[in-house]
Amino acid sequence: MRGEEEEEAEEEEAEEEEEEAEEEEEEEAEEEEEAEEEGRRRRRRQRGGGRGGRGGGGGRGGGGRGEEEEEAEEEGEEAEEEEEEAEEEEAEEEEEEAEEEEEEAEEEEEEAEGRRRQRRRRQRRRRRRQRRRRQRRREEEEGRRGGGRGGRGGGGRGGRGGGGGGRGEEEEEAEEEEAEEEEEEAEEEEAEEEEEEAEEEEEEEAEEEEEEAEEEEEEEEEAEEEEEERRRRQRRKRRQRRRRRRQRGGGGGGRGGGGGGRGEEEEEAEEEEAEEEEAGGEEERRRRRRQREEEEEAEEERQRRRRQRGGGGGERGGGGRGEEEEEEAEEEEEEAEEEEEAEEEEEEAEEEEEEEEEAEEEEEEEEEEAEEEEEEEEEEAEEEEAEEEEAEEEEEAEEEEEAEEEEEEAEGRRRQRRKKTRQRTRHRRRRRRKRKRKRKRMEKVQI
């Protein structure tokens, strides 16, 4: 800055020296013109005296007329010179007035340009303050949200968000700067800041509403996924029950002497039950299940009574048949027990498979959670990089704005110097005109 000021001072001195040299040249030229004019007048007077002397030889009257004629000629020439001088002065004054008007117009234009630059500078300052405020607000919100998240991310964000003590001093300095700037332009910027804050609040409310809508959509999607998962589990259980009942139905047919037809009935019932479950009739399914269980119990009771009646008739008709039927019944009971054990084993195997599936699902969920955490950490790292880049860009923008402001201030100082130079030039021209008119008046008085 000091180097620029020295250069500007040197330029001013050079301009003043040039103007003084021009003034001296103009004064010398005026003095030469005045000396030539004085010489012409002296020669005219000498020529007039000679003619008067020659006329004197003819008589005293002739010399007197010659003097009168010369005086009349001189008066006419003086009148013409005065008219020419008056016209020149008027032309010069008009020209100077036009120049002054042009200079005033230029000065007004420069002042208007300076006001526009001042306005742009204030707007840049306002935008800079707004960016700082938004940045601080964003960091405070992230600090409130990221207090617990910083621990999960390895403490990288905890320092900045969870309890970043290092930011306190920066915030205080930024607040002091903001207070100083607001004191400079408080009245002018209050309305603008209120409008901008209202716009920011509207934008934040719109963003919050969008986030809430997105959260509701995610909740609905999760509910739909849970409903689909529940339906898949129910269908899987129905298939398993249908398979077990088909197996039981086939065995029961062997025991009950032609009871294998019940397997088809159970399948139809299972299909009806599946349709009812799809329709959401849980109570109806329970009622039908109880009804089937009661029918199965009644059927087993009837078979048991038939076996007992068959055994009793054998005793009356012959003891051999009763023993055979008892053995058959025992065999059937053993077979039924074996079937029940096999069913239990199958059920245990199915339960183990289900447990394995659940364990796999849990592992998948854990993997998804780990991936989500990694993605969140990457996003946080990207956000930090973006914030750093934004801070660097803001610093560069501030430096550029400061350089522009310095350039504008230097341009303002140059304009002021040019204005003063033009004013001095106008004053010198006026003084020269006054001196010239004064010399002419003095010459006329002498003549």
C-alpha positions in Angstrom: 0.0 0.0 0.0 2.8 2.4 0.8 4.4 1.8 -2.5 1.2 2.6 -4.3 0.8 5.8 -2.3 4.3 6.9 -3.2 3.7 6.2 -6.8 0.4 8.2 -6.7 2.3 11.1 -4.9 4.9 11.1 -7.6 2.3 11.1 -10.3 0.6 14.1 -8.6 3.9 16.0 -8.5 4.6 15.2 -12.1 1.1 16.4 -13.1 1.5 19.6 -11.1 5.0 20.3 -12.7 3.5 19.7 -16.2 0.7 22.1 -15.4 3.1 24.8 -14.1 5.2 24.4 -17.2 2.2 24.7 -19.4 1.1 27.8 -17.5 4.6 29.4 -17.9 4.6 28.7 -21.6 1.1 30.2 -22.0 2.2 33.3 -20.0 5.3 33.7 -22.2 3.2 33.3 -25.3 0.7 35.9 -24.0 3.6 38.3 -23.2 5.0 37.8 -26.7 1.6 38.5 -28.3 1.3 41.6 -26.2 4.8 42.8 -27.1 4.0 42.3 -30.8 0.7 44.1 -30.4 2.4 47.0 -28.7 5.0 47.2 -31.5 2.3 47.3 -34.2 0.5 50.1 -32.4 3.8 52.1 -32.0 4.5 51.7 -35.7 1.0 52.9 -36.6 1.4 55.9 -34.5 4.8 56.7 -36.1 3.3 56.3 -39.6 0.5 58.7 -38.6 3.0 61.3 -37.3 5.0 61.2 -40.5 2.0 61.8 -42.7 1.0 64.7 -40.5 4.5 66.3 -40.8 4.5 66.0 -44.6 1.1 67.6 -44.7 2.4 70.4 -42.4 4.6 71.8 -45.3 1.4 72.7 -47.2 -0.1 74.4 -44.3 -1.2 74.1 -40.7 -4.7 73.1 -41.6 -3.5 70.0 -43.5 -1.6 68.7 -40.6 -4.6 69.0 -38.3 -6.8 67.0 -40.6 -4.2 64.3 -40.8 -4.1 63.9 -37.0 -7.9 63.7 -36.8 -8.0 61.0 -39.5 -5.3 59.0 -37.7 -7.1 59.3 -34.4 -10.4 58.2 -36.1 -8.6 55.2 -37.7 -7.0 54.3 -34.4 -10.3 54.5 -32.6 -11.9 52.3 -35.3 -9.0 49.8 -35.0 -9.3 49.8 -31.2 -13.1 49.3 -31.4 -12.5 46.3 -33.8 -9.8 44.9 -31.5 -12.2 45.3 -28.5 -14.9 43.5 -30.4 -12.5 40.8 -31.4 -11.3 40.5 -27.8 -14.8 40.4 -26.5 -15.8 37.7 -29.0 -12.7 35.7 -28.1 -13.4 36.1 -24.4 -17.0 35.0 -24.9 -15.9 32.0 -27.0 -13.3 31.1 -24.4 -15.8 31.5 -21.6 -18.3 29.4 -23.4 -15.7 26.8 -24.1 -14.6 26.7 -20.5 -18.1 26.5 -19.3 -18.7 23.6 -21.7 -15.6 22.0 -20.4 -16.6 22.6 -16.8 -20.1 21.1 -17.5 -18.4 18.1 -19.0 -16.1 17.8 -16.0 -19.0 18.2 -13.6 -20.9 15.5 -15.5 -17.8 13.2 -15.4 -17.5 13.9 -11.7 -21.2 13.1 -11.1 -20.8 9.9 -13.1 -17.7 9.0 -11.1 -19.5 9.7 -7.8 -22.4 7.6 -8.9 -20.0 4.8 -9.9 -18.4 5.2 -6.5 -21.8 4.9 -4.8 -22.6 1.8 -6.9 -19.2 0.3 -5.9 -19.9 1.1 -2.3 -23.3 -0.5 -2.5 -21.8 -3.7 -4.1 -19.2 -3.7 -1.4 -21.9 -3.5 1.3 -23.8 -6.3 -0.4 -20.6 -8.5 -0.5 -20.1 -7.8 3.2 -23.7 -8.8 3.9 -23.4 -12.0 1.8 -20.2 -12.8 3.6 -21.8 -12.3 7.0 -24.8 -14.4 6.0 -22.4 -17.2 4.8 -20.6 -17.0 8.2 -23.9 -17.1 10.1 -25.2 -20.1 8.0 -21.9 -21.9 8.5 -22.0 -21.3 12.3 -25.6 -22.4 12.4 -24.9 -25.5 10.4 -21.9 -26.4 12.6 -24.0 -25.9 15.8 -26.7 -28.1 14.4 -24.2 -30.8 13.4 -22.6 -30.4 16.8 -25.9 -31.1 18.5 -26.7 -34.0 16.2 -23.2 -35.4 16.0 -22.3 -35.4 19.7 -23.0 -39.1 20.0 -22.1 -39.8 16.4 -18.6 -38.6 16.9 -17.9 -41.4 19.3 -18.9 -44.0 16.7 -16.9 -42.3 14.0 -13.7 -42.6 16.0 -13.8 -39.2 17.5 -13.2 -37.5 14.2 -16.4 -35.5 14.4 -16.6 -35.5 18.2 -14.0 -32.8 18.4 -15.9 -30.6 16.0 -19.5 -31.5 16.8 -19.7 -33.2 20.2 -17.8 -30.7 22.2 -15.4 -28.8 20.0 -13.8 -26.4 22.4 -11.4 -25.1 19.8 -14.3 -23.5 17.9 -15.3 -21.3 20.8 -12.5 -18.7 20.2 -13.2 -18.7 16.4 -16.9 -18.1 17.1 -16.1 -15.3 19.5 -13.9 -13.6 17.0 -16.5 -14.1 14.3 -19.2 -12.6 16.6 -17.0 -9.6 17.4 -16.3 -9.0 13.7 -20.0 -9.4 12.9 -20.9 -6.9 15.7 -18.5 -4.4 14.4 -19.8 -4.7 10.9 -23.4 -4.6 12.1 -22.7 -1.4 14.0 -21.4 0.2 10.7 -24.6 -0.6 8.8 -27.2 -1.5 11.4 -30.1 0.7 10.2 -29.7 -0.1 6.6 -29.4 -3.8 7.0 -32.1 -4.6 9.5 -34.9 -4.9 7.0 -32.7 -6.9 4.6 -31.6 -9.3 7.3 -35.2 -9.8 8.5 -36.2 -10.6 4.9 -33.3 -13.0 4.5 -34.0 -14.7 7.8 -37.6 -15.1 6.8 -36.5 -16.7 3.6 -34.0 -18.9 5.4 -36.7 -20.0 7.9 -39.1 -20.8 5.1 -36.4 -22.8 3.4 -35.6 -24.6 6.6 -39.2 -25.3 7.3 -39.6 -26.6 3.7 -36.5 -28.9 4.2 -37.9 -30.1 7.5 -41.2 -30.9 6.0 -39.5 -32.8 3.2 -37.4 -34.7 5.7 -40.5 -35.6 7.7 -42.3 -36.7 4.5 -39.3 -38.9 3.6 -39.2 -40.4 7.1 -42.9 -41.2 6.9 -42.3 -42.8 3.5 -39.5 -44.9 5.0 -41.7 -45.9 7.9 -44.4 -47.0 5.5 -41.9 -48.9 3.5 -40.6 -50.6 6.7 -44.1 -51.5 7.7 -44.8 -53.0 4.3 -41.6 -55.0 4.5 -42.5 -56.3 8.0 -46.0 -57.2 6.7 -44.5 -59.1 3.8 -42.0 -60.8 6.0 -44.9 -61.8 8.4 -46.9 -63.2 5.4 -43.8 -65.2 4.2 -43.4 -66.7 7.6 -47.1 -67.6 7.8 -47.0 -69.2 4.3 -43.9 -71.2 5.3 -45.6 -72.4 8.5 -48.7 -73.3 6.5 -46.7 -75.3 4.0 -44.9 -77.1 6.9 -48.2 -77.9 8.6 -49.8 -79.1 5.4 -46.8 -81.4 4.7 -47.0 -82.8 8.3 -50.8 -83.3 8.0 -50.5 -85.0 4.7 -48.0 -87.4 6.3 -50.3 -87.9 9.2 -53.3 -88.3 7.0 -51.6 -91.1 5.0 -50.7 -93.0 8.2 -54.1 -92.5 9.7 -55.6 -93.9 6.5 -53.7 -97.1 7.1 -54.8 -97.2 10.8 -58.4 -96.2 10.2 -59.0 -98.7 7.4 -59.5 -96.4 4.5 -59.1 -93.1 6.2 -56.5 -91.8 3.7 -59.1 -89.7 2.1 -58.8 -87.3 5.0 -55.5 -86.0 3.6 -57.2 -84.4 0.6 -59.8 -82.9 2.9 -57.1 -81.4 5.1 -55.3 -80.0 2.1 -58.6 -78.3 1.0 -59.1 -77.1 4.5 -55.5 -75.8 4.5 -56.1 -74.0 1.2 -59.2 -72.4 2.7 -57.2 -71.4 5.7 -54.5 -69.9 3.5 -57.2 -67.9 1.7 -58.6 -66.7 5.0 -55.2 -65.8 6.3 -54.5 -63.7 3.2 -57.8 -62.0 3.8 -56.8 -61.3 7.4 -59.4 -63.5 9.2 -57.2 -64.6 12.1 -60.2 -65.4 14.4 -61.9 -67.5 11.7 -58.7 -69.5 11.3 -58.5 -70.2 15.0 -62.2 -71.3 15.1 -61.7 -73.7 12.1 -58.5 -75.1 13.7 -60.3 -75.8 16.9 -63.1 -77.4 14.9 -60.7 -79.7 13.0 -59.0 -80.7 16.2 -62.3 -81.6 17.8 -63.2 -83.6 14.6 -59.9 -85.4 14.8 -60.4 -86.2 18.5 -63.9 -87.4 17.8 -62.6 -89.6 14.9 -59.9 -91.1 17.2 -62.5 -91.7 19.9 -64.8 -93.5 17.4 -61.9 -95.7 16.2 -61.0 -96.5 19.7 -64.6 -97.5 20.5 -64.7 -99.6 17.3 -61.5 -101.4 18.4 -63.0 -102.0 21.8 -66.3 -103.3 20.4 -64.4 -105.5 18.0 -62.3 -106.9 20.9 -65.4 -107.7 23.0 -67.1 -109.5 20.1 -64.0 -111.6 19.7 -64.1 -112.7 23.3 -67.7 -113.8 22.9 -67.1 -115.5 19.5 -63.7 -116.9 20.3 -60.7 -115.8 22.3 -58.2 -116.2 19.5 -59.5 -113.3 17.5 -59.4 -111.0 20.5 -55.7 -111.6 21.1 -54.9 -111.0 17.5 -56.8 -107.8 17.5 -55.1 -106.7 20.7 -51.7 -107.4 19.1 -52.7 -105.5 16.0 -53.9 -102.6 18.2 -50.6 -102.6 20.0 -48.7 -102.6 16.7 -50.8 -99.8 15.5 -50.1 -97.8 18.7 -46.4 -98.5 18.3 -46.5 -97.4 14.7 -48.4 -94.3 15.7 -45.8 -93.5 18.4 -43.1 -94.0 15.8 -44.8 -91.7 13.4 -45.3 -89.1 16.2 -41.6 -89.4 17.0 -40.7 -89.0 13.4 -43.0 -86.0 13.2 -41.4 -84.5 16.3 -37.9 -85.0 14.8 -39.1 -83.4 11.5 -40.5 -80.5 13.5 -37.2 -80.2 15.4 -35.3 -80.2 12.2 -37.6 -77.6 10.7 -37.2 -75.5 13.9 -33.4 -75.8 13.6 -33.6 -74.7 9.9 -35.7 -71.8 11.0 -33.2 -70.9 13.7 -30.4 -71.1 11.1 -32.4 -68.9 8.8 -33.0 -66.4 11.6 -29.3 -66.5 12.4 -28.4 -65.8 8.8 -30.9 -62.9 8.7 -29.4 -61.5 11.9 -25.9 -61.7 10.3 -27.2 -60.0 7.2 -28.8 -57.3 9.3 -25.5 -56.8 11.2 -23.6 -56.6 7.9 -26.1 -54.1 6.6 -25.7 -52.0 9.8 -21.9 -52.2 9.4 -22.2 -51.1 5.8 -24.6 -48.2 6.8 -22.1 -47.1 9.5 -19.3 -47.2 6.9 -21.4 -45.2 4.5 -22.3 -42.7 7.3 -18.6 -42.3 8.1 -17.7 -41.8 4.4 -20.5 -39.2 4.1 -19.2 -37.4 7.2 -15.7 -37.4 5.8 -17.0 -36.1 2.5 -19.0 -33.4 4.4 -15.9 -32.4 6.3 -13.9 -32.1 3.0 -16.7 -30.2 1.4 -16.8 -27.8 4.4 -13.1 -27.3 4.3 -13.2 -26.6 0.6 -16.1 -24.2 1.2 -14.1 -22.5 3.9 -11.1 -22.2 1.6 -13.3 -20.8 -1.2 -14.8 -18.3 1.2 -11.3 -17.2 2.3 -10.3 -16.8 -1.3 -13.5 -14.9 -2.0 -12.8 -12.6 1.0 -9.3 -12.0 -0.1 -10.5 -11.1 -3.6 -13.2 -8.8 -2.2 -10.6 -7.1 0.0 -8.3 -6.6 -3.0 -11.2 -5.2 -5.0 -12.1 -2.9 -2.1 -8.5 -1.7 -1.9 -8.5 -1.2 -5.7 -11.8 0.7 -5.4 -10.4 2.9 -2.6 -7.3 3.6 -4.7 -9.5 4.5 -7.7 -11.5 6.8 -5.4 -8.3 8.6 -4.3 -7.3 8.9 -8.0 -10.6 10.4 -8.9 -10.3 12.9 -6.0 -6.8 13.9 -7.3 -8.2 14.3 -10.9 -11.0 16.4 -9.6 -8.7 18.6 -7.6 -6.4 18.9 -10.7 -9.3 20.0 -12.9 -10.4 22.5 -10.3 -6.9 24.0 -10.1 -6.8 24.1 -13.9 -10.1 26.0 -14.0 -8.9 28.4 -11.4 -5.6 29.1 -13.3 -7.5 29.7 -16.5 -9.8 32.2 -14.8 -6.8 33.9 -13.2 -5.1 34.1 -16.6 -8.2 35.6 -18.2 -8.5 38.2 -15.4 -4.8 39.2 -15.8 -5.2 39.5 -19.5 -8.3 41.7 -19.2 -6.6 43.8 -16.6 -3.5 44.4 -18.8 -5.7 45.4 -21.7 -7.6 47.9 -19.5 -4.3 49.3 -18.3 -3.0 49.7 -21.9 -6.2 51.5 -22.9 -5.9 53.8 -20.0 -2.3 54.5 -21.0 -3.2 55.1 -24.6 
